[in-house]
Amino acid sequence: MTTENINLKTIDNIIENMIDTVDQSKTEIFEIGEQSRQDYESIIDEIKKIKKMVIEIIEEEETLDKEVRRARLRLSEVSKHFDRYSEEEVRQAYEHAHNLQVKLTMTRQIEQQLRNRRDELERRVISIQKTIDRADRLVSQISVVLNYLTGDLKNVSEIIADAREKQEFGLKIIEAQEEERKRLSREMHDGPAQLLANVMMRSDLIEKIYRERGIEEALVEIRGLKKTVRDALYEVRHIIYDLRPMALDDLGLVPILKKYLQTVEEYNKVRNIRIPFIFIGKERRLNSKMEVALFRLIQESVQNALKHAKPTEIQVKLEVNLHRVTAIIKDDGIGFDPSVKKEGSFGICGMKERVELLEGKLAIQSEKGVGTKVIIDVPIK
């Protein structure tokens, strides 16, 4: 046996061992990815349940809030006309109002706990999703190595190009996620965080007014405080709607779209922007992924118009028939040149990708000074 044969055999053994090791690593990484997917689905189910519970607790809060207001009115009546009521009636009025307030406070604490749990789970979902993405990328990259080691040189360049494309796409997604987190952080800081800080200051002021000026002036201040709390709740709900309408899975596209557009119109009331909604066809449920995608496409179109077009009206028209869904979002704003792509802007690109995933078509018609029309046409499978 020559030295050359020994070397070739040694090299063959090394390559075989490398192939076995790499293949085993690929299997282990794949199993990690599959386990992560199972955990992801389990957490998503829990998040859906918590969101449903949050909706229920908010409804309970609203009911309790009404009862508290009635109880306070009763207490105010008793306090004003002390001579008309017995000591027992006064005591009952006070205890009833106090018990309702305690119950309302506890309900709000439960809501906060649910929201905290939901936020924690959503953070875990993001982390698990990153693990899944990493596992998928590693499996893809290991497949490239295996093909190379087993002599499949013909397809190696194509596989590497595909892996790089996936990696670049993943980086774009991560970049978009970071931008969205920054936007959400700004909205939370400028909206609910400021309002809640104001609530803390005014709550301290109410205690002082109650001690120094009596219950009447304290009640006046409490009513103002309630308005501030309602504003904060509205801001939070607005942010939640931007992230994902919690009732979309339960109610369907059309009811949630109506509610979302009404909310956006109310939110932009200062700018005097009208957002009429027209629905044509028979209301029915579509595939869940299609409903989410269509909602996001319409939401993106409306937000683009609000952000860039300076409109007075944004008309949203949705038509559903047996075979197709067509959405038309038309504004009377300043318009733009669709052929000119803004640097660093992925909005329209992202919309096109969503429509392509649904095997549909996206058309954008616009000219400077004449407004913009977005037409989304998607087949129903």
C-alpha positions in Angstrom: 0.0 0.0 0.0 1.5 3.3 -1.1 1.6 6.5 0.8 -0.8 8.0 -1.7 -3.4 5.3 -1.0 -3.0 5.7 2.7 -3.5 9.5 2.5 -6.5 9.1 0.2 -8.1 6.6 2.6 -7.3 8.9 5.6 -8.9 11.8 3.8 -12.0 9.7 2.9 -12.3 8.7 6.6 -12.0 12.3 7.7 -14.7 13.4 5.2 -17.0 10.6 6.2 -16.6 11.5 9.9 -17.3 15.1 9.0 -20.4 14.2 7.1 -21.7 12.1 10.0 -21.0 14.8 12.5 -22.5 17.6 10.4 -25.6 15.4 9.6 -26.1 14.6 13.3 -25.7 18.3 14.2 -28.3 19.1 11.5 -30.8 16.6 13.1 -30.2 18.1 16.6 -30.8 21.6 15.4 -33.9 20.6 13.5 -35.3 19.0 16.7 -34.5 22.2 18.6 -36.4 24.1 15.9 -39.4 21.8 16.1 -39.5 21.9 19.9 -39.4 25.7 19.6 -42.3 25.7 17.2 -44.4 23.6 19.6 -43.6 26.1 22.4 -44.4 29.0 20.0 -47.9 27.5 19.2 -48.6 26.8 22.9 -47.7 30.4 23.9 -49.7 31.8 21.0 -52.8 29.9 22.3 -52.2 31.2 25.8 -51.9 34.8 24.5 -55.2 34.4 22.6 -56.9 33.3 25.9 -55.3 36.2 27.8 -56.4 38.7 25.2 -60.0 37.4 25.4 -59.8 37.7 29.2 -58.5 41.3 28.9 -61.5 42.1 26.7 -63.9 40.6 29.3 -62.2 42.4 32.2 -62.3 45.7 30.4 -66.1 45.2 29.9 -66.4 44.4 33.5 -64.4 47.5 34.4 -66.7 49.7 32.3 -69.8 48.2 34.0 -68.2 48.7 37.5 -67.2 52.2 36.5 -70.9 53.0 35.8 -72.0 51.5 39.0 -69.3 53.5 40.9 -70.5 56.7 39.4 -74.1 55.9 40.4 -73.0 55.0 43.9 -71.1 58.3 44.2 -74.1 60.3 43.0 -76.1 58.5 45.6 -73.5 59.3 48.2 -73.4 62.9 47.1 -77.2 63.1 47.4 -77.1 61.7 50.9 -74.3 64.0 51.9 -76.1 67.1 50.6 -79.4 66.3 52.3 -78.1 64.7 55.5 -81.3 65.6 57.4 -83.5 63.6 55.1 -81.7 60.3 55.6 -81.1 58.1 58.6 -77.7 57.2 59.9 -78.1 53.7 58.6 -78.9 54.9 55.0 -75.9 57.2 55.1 -73.7 54.3 56.2 -75.1 52.0 53.6 -74.5 54.6 50.8 -70.9 55.1 51.9 -70.2 51.4 52.2 -71.8 50.6 48.9 -69.7 53.3 47.1 -66.5 52.1 48.9 -67.1 48.4 48.1 -67.7 49.2 44.5 -64.5 51.3 44.3 -62.5 48.5 45.9 -63.9 46.0 43.5 -63.1 48.3 40.6 -59.5 48.8 41.8 -59.1 45.0 42.2 -60.5 44.5 38.7 -58.0 47.0 37.3 -55.2 45.3 39.1 -56.3 42.0 37.5 -56.3 43.6 34.1 -52.8 44.9 34.7 -51.6 41.5 35.7 -53.1 40.0 32.6 -51.5 42.7 30.5 -48.2 42.1 32.1 -48.5 38.3 31.5 -49.5 39.0 27.9 -46.5 41.3 27.4 -44.2 38.7 29.0 -45.5 36.0 26.7 -45.2 38.2 23.6 -41.6 38.8 24.5 -41.1 35.1 24.8 -42.7 34.6 21.5 -40.3 37.0 19.9 -37.4 35.2 21.5 -38.7 31.8 20.4 -39.3 33.1 16.9 -35.6 34.2 16.8 -34.6 30.7 17.9 -36.7 29.2 15.2 -35.2 31.5 12.6 -31.7 30.8 13.7 -32.4 27.0 13.7 -33.8 27.3 10.2 -30.9 29.3 8.9 -28.4 26.9 10.5 -30.2 23.9 9.0 -30.1 25.6 5.6 -26.4 26.4 6.0 -25.6 22.9 7.2 -27.4 21.5 4.1 -25.1 23.6 2.0 -22.1 22.1 3.8 -23.4 18.5 3.4 -24.1 19.0 -0.3 -20.6 20.3 -0.7 -19.0 17.4 1.3 -21.0 14.8 -0.6 -19.8 16.2 -3.9 -23.0 18.0 -5.1 -20.9 20.9 -6.3 -23.3 21.8 -9.1 -26.0 23.2 -6.8 -23.8 24.6 -4.1 -23.6 28.1 -5.6 -27.4 28.3 -5.9 -28.0 27.1 -2.3 -25.4 29.6 -1.0 -27.2 32.4 -2.9 -30.5 31.3 -1.5 -29.1 31.1 2.0 -27.6 34.6 1.6 -31.0 35.9 0.3 -32.8 34.4 3.3 -30.2 35.9 5.6 -30.6 39.4 4.1 -34.3 39.1 4.2 -34.1 38.1 7.9 -31.9 41.1 8.6 -34.5 43.4 6.9 -37.2 41.9 9.1 -35.1 42.4 12.3 -34.4 46.0 11.2 -38.2 46.6 10.6 -39.0 45.1 14.0 -36.5 47.4 15.7 -38.0 50.4 14.0 -41.5 49.3 15.0 -40.3 48.9 18.6 -38.8 52.4 18.5 -42.1 53.8 17.2 -44.1 51.9 19.8 -41.8 53.2 22.5 -42.3 56.8 21.4 -46.1 56.3 21.2 -46.2 54.8 24.7 -43.9 57.6 26.1 -45.8 60.5 24.5 -49.2 59.1 25.1 -50.2 56.7 28.0 -47.0 57.3 30.0 -47.5 61.1 30.1 -51.2 60.7 30.9 -50.5 58.2 33.7 -47.9 60.5 35.2 -50.5 63.1 35.2 -52.9 60.7 36.9 -50.3 60.2 39.7 -49.9 63.9 40.2 -53.6 64.6 40.3 -54.3 61.7 42.6 -52.0 63.3 45.1 -53.8 66.6 44.5 -57.2 65.0 45.2 -56.1 63.8 48.6 -55.0 67.4 49.5 -58.2 68.9 48.2 -60.3 66.4 50.1 -58.5 67.2 53.3 -58.5 71.0 52.8 -61.7 71.8 50.8 -64.0 68.9 51.3 -65.5 66.1 49.3 -67.4 68.2 46.7 -64.3 69.8 45.3 -62.5 66.5 45.5 -65.3 64.9 43.4 -64.9 67.6 40.8 -61.2 66.9 40.6 -61.9 63.1 40.5 -64.2 63.6 37.5 -61.3 65.4 35.7 -59.0 62.6 36.7 -61.4 60.0 35.2 -61.3 61.8 31.9 -57.5 61.6 32.0 -57.7 57.9 32.7 -60.2 57.4 29.9 -57.8 59.3 27.6 -54.9 57.0 28.7 -57.1 53.9 28.1 -58.0 55.2 24.7 -54.4 55.7 23.8 -53.5 52.2 24.9 -56.4 50.7 23.0 -55.3 52.7 19.9 -51.8 51.2 20.2 -53.2 47.7 20.7 -55.3 48.1 17.6 -52.2 49.2 15.7 -50.4 46.0 16.8 -53.3 43.6 16.2 -57.1 43.9 16.9 -57.6 41.4 19.7 -61.1 40.4 18.4 -60.1 39.9 14.8 -60.0 36.1 15.3 -63.5 36.1 17.0 -65.5 38.7 15.0 -63.9 38.6 11.5 -62.5 41.1 9.1 -65.6 43.4 8.4 -66.7 44.2 12.0 -63.1 44.8 13.1 -62.3 46.9 10.1 -65.4 49.1 10.8 -64.4 49.5 14.4 -60.7 50.2 13.5 -61.6 52.9 10.9 -64.1 54.5 13.4 -61.3 54.6 16.0 -58.8 56.1 13.6 -61.4 58.7 12.5 -62.1 59.6 16.1 -58.4 59.8 16.8 -57.9 62.2 13.9 -61.0 64.3 14.7 -58.8 67.3 15.4 -57.5 67.1 11.8 -61.1 66.9 10.6 -60.4 63.8 8.5 -63.4 61.6 7.4 -62.9 57.9 6.9 -66.1 56.4 5.4 -66.3 52.6 5.0 -68.3 50.9 2.2 -68.9 47.1 2.2 -70.3 45.2 -0.7 -71.2 41.6 -0.6 -72.3 39.1 2.0 -70.4 39.2 5.2 -68.6 35.9 5.9 -65.5 34.6 7.5 -62.3 34.1 5.4 -59.2 32.1 6.1 -57.6 33.5 9.3 -54.3 34.3 7.6 -56.1 36.0 4.7 -58.1 38.2 7.2 -55.0 39.2 9.0 -53.1 40.0 5.8 -56.0 42.0 4.3 -56.5 44.0 7.6 -52.7 44.8 7.6 -52.8 45.9 4.0 -55.8 48.2 4.5 -54.3 49.5 7.8 -51.0 50.2 6.0 -52.8 52.0 3.2 -54.8 54.2 5.6 -51.8 55.0 7.8 -49.7 55.9 4.7 -52.5 58.3 3.6 -52.7 59.8 7.1 -48.9 60.2 7.4 -48.0 61.5 3.9 -51.1 62.6 1.9 -52.6 65.4 4.1 -56.1 64.3 3.1 -59.6 65.5 4.2 -61.2 62.1 3.3 -59.9 58.5 3.1 -62.6 56.2 1.6 -62.2 52.5 2.3 -64.3 50.1 0.1 -64.3 46.4 0.6 -66.0 43.9 -1.8 -66.3 40.2 -1.1 -67.8 37.7 -3.5 -67.6 34.0 -4.0 -64.2 34.0 -5.5 -62.4 37.3 -4.8 -61.8 40.0 -2.3 -61.2 43.6 -3.5 -60.2 46.5 -1.3 -59.9 50.1 -2.6 -58.4 52.8 -0.4 -58.8 56.2 -1.9 -57.7 59.6 -0.5 -58.0 63.1 -1.7 -54.6 64.1 -0.6 -51.6 65.6 -2.3 -50.6 62.5 -4.2 -47.2 61.3 -5.2 -45.2 59.8 -8.1 -45.4 56.0 -7.7 -42.4 55.5 -9.9 -40.1 57.3 -7.5 -39.0 55.1 -4.6 -38.0 56.8 -1.4 -34.7 55.6 0.1 -35.1 53.5 3.2 -38.9 53.0 2.6 -40.2 49.5 2.7 -43.9 50.2 3.1 -45.1 49.6 -0.5 -42.5 46.8 -0.9 -43.9 45.1 2.2 -47.5 45.5 0.9 -46.5 43.9 -2.4 -44.9 41.0 -0.6 -48.1 40.4 1.4 -50.3 40.5 -1.7 -48.0 38.1 -3.5 -48.2 35.6 -0.6 -51.9 35.7 -1.1 -51.4 35.3 -4.9 -53.2 38.5 -5.5 -52.5 41.8 -7.2 -51.7 45.3 -5.9 -52.1 48.5 -7.9 -51.3 52.0 -6.8 -52.6 54.9 -8.8 -51.5 58.4 -7.9 -50.5 61.8 -9.3 -49.3 64.9 -7.5 -52.2 67.0 -6.5 -55.0 64.5 -7.3 -54.8 62.0 -4.4 -54.0 58.3 -4.3 -55.9 55.0 -5.0 -54.7 51.7 -3.7 -56.4 48.6 -5.2 -55.9 45.2 -3.6 -57.4 42.2 -5.4 -57.0 38.7 -3.8 -58.5 35.4 -4.8 -60.4 33.3 -2.3 -59.0 29.8 -2.3 
